[in-house]
């Protein structure tokens, strides 16, 4: 197979799966709403189960739901039939995945769930299947063909299951107002956790603050004392009036006297940021405005300060 045919085949597979997802999107109906509501009202945990490739997808979806605040587990239906059924309890919701809807390995788990009056959400291609008929909510995948030339290997079907599960997870995330702060609390480590760190976690509360009636000499001494190359000017109510930087000093040095008031050369509207701003966003903000230090403020009162190096090191 030459290079052009390799690319052609790759595109055929991707287009086949992409087209199936578009059809899945168009076909969302009241059953999707019912499934979302069942999970929103969840009192226990979300149990996801499937056999083979469907089991792999179910396992991934359990991780996604858990990471966004919905307590979830993957339960292998074979293990469930051999003692692990005890993990299922009232208040749980079961999501069972099977393309055919006839995976016999799911039978014991489905029967146990029905006996315990646990709600079942099925994801299958066959609305007449055993799984679909026993589910409280049946999510039906659109008619599709697998992406391989034999139309046999689970490809399009598993992609559809994953996409539909992601749609459920992300819709619930929006309804629950699960934000970046919430996500950060569940992901304190690793690259994701680092990306979601906020200024509150690294800001220095020892701010170079001065009364706005101070002299330029006073401000220079304050900048020398601290490491941020600036002095934050405030009024008697601690409201920010401006900022004086070493750059301001260099630019104005020929035209000022050291006993002049700093208000004559300070910037009146310094760039500030809230304490919950992502560090990565703070880096963008500083680069955009060509500044190396950033004041963190609450209702125009300074509560902290960071410099660009701190943020880059923690980004």
C-alpha atoms as one frame of an Amber mdcrd trajectory, in Angstrom:
protein
   0.000   0.000   0.000   1.523   3.331  -1.061   1.606   6.489   1.065  -1.453
   8.116  -0.491  -3.540   4.987   0.056  -2.424   4.820   3.680  -3.623   8.373
   4.250  -6.829   7.634   2.348  -7.596   4.612   4.510  -6.879   6.535   7.697
  -9.287   9.270   6.625 -11.956   6.725   5.752 -11.835   5.321   9.281 -11.974
   8.753  10.880 -14.793   9.919   8.615 -16.785   6.763   9.322 -16.551   7.302
  13.071 -17.076  11.064  12.838 -20.224  10.563  10.741 -21.573   8.109  13.307
 -21.008  10.619  16.106 -22.869  13.288  14.120 -25.814  10.916  13.791 -25.610
  10.167  17.505 -25.777  13.870  18.262 -28.832  14.363  16.063 -30.597  11.442
  17.713 -30.384  12.592  21.337 -33.889  12.585  22.787 -35.897  12.488  26.026
 -34.066   9.368  27.131 -30.827  11.340  27.313 -32.575  13.873  29.569 -33.912
  11.042  31.748 -30.430   9.535  32.054 -28.949  12.877  33.069 -31.665  13.398
  35.693 -31.092   9.931  37.154 -27.403  10.686  37.634 -28.044  14.193  38.969
 -30.335  12.708  41.644 -27.821   9.989  42.473 -27.807   9.175  46.188 -25.182
   6.440  46.095 -22.545   5.763  43.470 -22.540   5.342  39.723 -21.655   1.805
  38.610 -20.494   1.248  35.039 -20.197  -2.194  33.550 -19.509  -3.872  30.249
 -17.750  -6.856  28.712 -14.581  -6.816  26.618 -14.080  -3.566  24.689 -17.307
  -2.169  26.158 -15.815  -2.879  29.579 -12.737  -0.832  28.677 -14.980   2.090
  27.722 -17.034   1.679  30.904 -13.840   1.748  32.973 -12.713   4.974  31.318
 -16.115   6.614  31.829 -16.102   5.648  35.514 -12.805   7.525  35.843 -14.233
  10.567  34.046 -17.309  10.728  36.253 -15.241  10.311  39.420 -12.821  13.063
  38.398 -15.724  15.480  38.009 -17.245  14.792  41.404 -19.641  11.901  40.704
 -18.542   8.887  42.802 -18.211   6.072  40.261 -16.703   2.618  39.899 -16.211
   0.103  37.121 -17.622  -3.326  37.956 -16.600  -6.260  35.771 -19.809  -8.262
  35.284 -17.937 -11.574  35.508 -16.399 -10.567  38.836 -19.828  -9.375  39.936
 -21.199 -12.887  39.359 -18.408 -14.318  41.508 -18.727 -12.298  44.672 -18.292
  -8.630  43.781 -22.047  -8.016  43.593 -21.895  -6.958  47.230 -20.499  -3.587
  46.183 -23.871  -2.721  44.648 -26.242  -1.041  47.091 -29.505   0.894  47.155
 -29.201   4.440  45.902 -26.737   3.427  43.186 -27.346   3.792  39.442 -26.040
   1.227  36.960 -24.906   2.121  33.446 -24.476  -1.032  31.356 -22.733  -0.933
  27.970 -23.163  -3.545  25.263 -23.300  -2.934  21.531 -25.523  -5.957  20.910
 -27.351  -5.676  24.212 -27.209  -9.450  24.497 -23.991  -9.984  26.467 -24.963
 -12.869  28.728 -22.252 -11.913  31.237 -24.390  -8.911  32.219 -27.440 -11.010
  33.118 -26.621 -11.647  36.784 -25.769  -8.011  37.389 -28.948  -6.786  35.695
 -31.107  -9.228  37.677 -29.435  -8.229  40.933 -29.911  -4.535  40.167 -33.590
  -5.027  39.416 -34.015  -7.038  42.630 -32.441  -4.190  44.622 -34.578  -1.643
  42.709 -31.475   0.035  41.329 -32.083   2.177  38.263 -30.443   0.905  35.084
 -29.265   3.004  32.146 -28.360   0.971  29.075 -26.193   2.004  26.151 -26.719
  -0.355  23.215 -27.410  -0.467  19.478 -30.414  -2.764  19.810 -33.595  -1.377
  21.367 -35.150  -4.874  21.279 -32.257  -6.435  23.152 -32.461  -8.030  26.591
 -30.415  -5.199  28.064 -32.553  -2.460  26.555 -35.808  -4.094  27.646 -34.602
  -4.405  31.243 -33.300  -0.857  31.508 -35.164   2.045  33.106 -33.597   4.332
  30.513 -32.366   2.978  27.197 -29.893   5.023  25.163 -29.795   3.649  21.630
 -26.776   4.119  19.382 -27.604   5.016  15.764 -27.262   2.501  12.957 -23.580
   2.363  12.083 -20.883   0.164  10.626 -17.570  -0.665  12.210 -14.627   1.149
  10.647 -12.628  -1.924   9.666 -13.058  -3.562   6.258 -14.616  -6.640   7.858
 -17.187  -4.534   9.717 -16.362  -6.665  12.746 -13.785  -5.068  15.066 -15.358
  -2.863  17.770 -14.342   0.555  16.451 -17.260   2.809  15.609 -19.416   1.157
  18.274 -16.907   1.771  21.063 -16.307   5.322  19.840 -20.052   5.981  20.040
 -20.272   4.532  23.558 -17.364   6.678  24.697 -18.763   9.823  23.077 -22.216
   9.271  24.563 -20.730   8.659  27.999 -18.667  11.831  27.664 -21.822  13.728
  26.689 -23.538  12.524  29.867 -20.525  13.392  32.022 -19.994  16.877  30.583
 -23.703  17.746  30.663 -23.854  16.804  34.337 -20.684  18.776  34.994 -22.379
  21.905  33.600 -25.587  21.374  35.561 -23.662  20.949  38.825 -21.610  24.108
  38.160 -18.445  22.060  38.529 -15.696  24.612  37.860 -11.916  24.668  37.592
 -11.563  25.166  41.336 -13.642  22.042  41.968 -11.590  20.120  39.408  -8.359
  21.283  41.021  -9.494  19.968  44.431  -9.842  16.490  42.930  -6.571  16.729
  40.929  -3.940  18.138  43.338  -1.101  16.255  41.663   0.281  15.753  38.199
   0.267  17.993  35.162  -3.483  18.686  35.328  -3.265  19.777  38.944  -0.346
  22.062  38.188  -2.229  23.720  35.342  -5.140  24.441  37.664  -3.153  26.109
  40.434  -4.297  29.625  41.302  -2.518  32.782  42.413  -3.851  32.249  45.917
  -1.471  29.293  46.264   1.736  31.172  45.458   1.095  34.871  46.143   3.280
  36.762  48.601   1.222  38.586  51.235   4.175  40.775  52.215   3.274  43.490
  49.711   5.454  46.587  49.116   2.716  49.047  50.169   3.118  52.791  50.675
   0.868  55.748  51.305   0.173  57.601  48.090   1.549  60.807  49.681   5.042
  59.300  49.948   8.043  60.769  48.167   9.893  59.164  45.293  12.790  58.489
  47.676  10.450  56.630  50.031   9.208  54.545  47.124  12.736  53.761  45.906
  13.704  52.571  49.390  10.600  50.389  49.539  11.337  48.873  46.120  14.918
  48.191  47.205  13.702  46.489  50.360  11.353  44.164  48.482  12.016  41.933
  45.453   9.240  43.003  43.116  10.685  46.152  41.570   7.603  48.155  42.449
   5.719  49.892  45.232   1.938  49.774  45.524   0.456  53.118  46.482  -2.684
  53.111  48.651  -4.909  55.683  50.371  -5.865  55.741  54.051  -8.536  53.092
  53.405  -5.957  50.764  51.815  -7.525  51.230  48.393  -5.075  51.025  45.511
  -4.284  54.443  44.049  -1.454  53.461  41.750   1.846  51.662  41.278   5.405
  52.956  40.998   7.955  50.706  39.285  11.688  50.768  38.714  10.854  51.284
  35.029   8.893  54.434  35.922  11.922  55.659  37.864  14.332  55.093  34.970
  12.058  56.809  32.485  11.523  59.861  34.694  14.933  60.176  36.382  16.026
  63.252  34.388  12.889  65.202  35.205  12.318  64.514  38.881  13.743  65.201
  42.298  13.871  62.480  44.907  11.750  64.531  47.307   8.950  64.912  44.736
   5.712  63.099  45.555   5.452  59.704  43.926   1.939  60.520  42.643   3.566
  62.717  40.025   5.083  59.725  38.231   3.125  56.633  39.319   0.651  54.764
  37.119  -2.874  55.488  38.329  -4.517  52.293  37.055  -2.244  49.313  37.716
  -3.080  45.857  36.396  -4.614  43.709  39.147  -5.943  40.164  39.343  -8.279
  38.172  41.625  -6.773  35.588  43.970  -8.497  32.684  42.176  -7.036  33.477
  38.751  -5.203  30.514  37.244  -1.430  30.926  37.278  -1.328  30.159  33.564
  -3.790  33.010  32.973  -1.691  35.328  35.125   1.344  34.632  32.932  -0.657
  35.561  29.838  -1.931  38.714  31.557   1.572  39.853  32.512   3.024  39.116
  29.083   0.135  40.922  27.372   0.727  44.054  29.473   4.535  43.784  29.510
   4.766  43.720  33.314   6.837  41.486  35.580   4.875  41.878  38.822   1.151
  41.528  39.391  -0.967  42.815  42.256  -3.641  40.482  43.599  -6.563  42.550
  44.854  -9.972  42.093  46.444 -12.372  45.021  45.967  -9.363  47.182  45.018
  -7.534  46.345  48.255  -4.165  44.618  47.729  -3.971  41.159  49.307  -0.904
  39.744  47.584   1.679  40.066  44.854   3.526  37.732  42.467   6.234  38.162
  39.884   6.503  36.594  36.460   9.269  34.164  37.446   7.179  32.787  40.335
   4.279  32.158  37.995   6.353  30.555  35.246   8.045  28.256  37.780   4.645
  27.120  39.056   2.772  27.060  35.740
